[in-house]
Amino acid sequence: ASPRVFAKMATGDFVKKFNFAICGRSGAATLNISSNHEVTSLKRLDNWDYIDTIKVEGLSLDEFLKTKSIPQIDLLKVDIEGAEIEVFNSCSDAFLRSIDQITVEFHEWVGGSSKTEVKDVVSRLQALGFFVFKISRANFSDVLFVHRRHMSFIDYASTIVGI
């Protein structure tokens, strides 16, 4: 959503870029600009330096798919600096169930959300048929969700125990 970062992004035959923020609801959104472009976010995170705020267009994830005529998500990567809870909470169960694989960087470790909110999303995705691979042992900073239709429980268990 950052105009500065957007302007630097390359395009190509297999790369399309869109200048808006994915968020919990469509409409105007406030983007907090940090001196570190990796921390620019819809949400103000603890202990980061924000130098400006700008208004940007925001789209919910399902609205983005509808407006861009995207029929299916094979892999969804969510690293949106604290806004991930809002995005997941805005998605229907049927929509989430349709995704094959999701990788998320939750930001509870920097104040982007609470551990309870993260655990609620993780539990919801498990109930919707996803196996959970928590990559970081200390927190939920890196989590992979693979839908059960792509992996048997035996494969999942053997991955967890390292067989």
Beta strands, then each sheet from edge to edge (+ up, - down):
strand 1: 21-22
strand 2: 27-34
strand 3: 50-59
strand 4: 75-78
strand 5: 101-104
strand 6: 130-134
strand 7: 143-147
sheet 1: 1+ 3+ 2-
sheet 2: 4+ 5+ 7- 6+
end
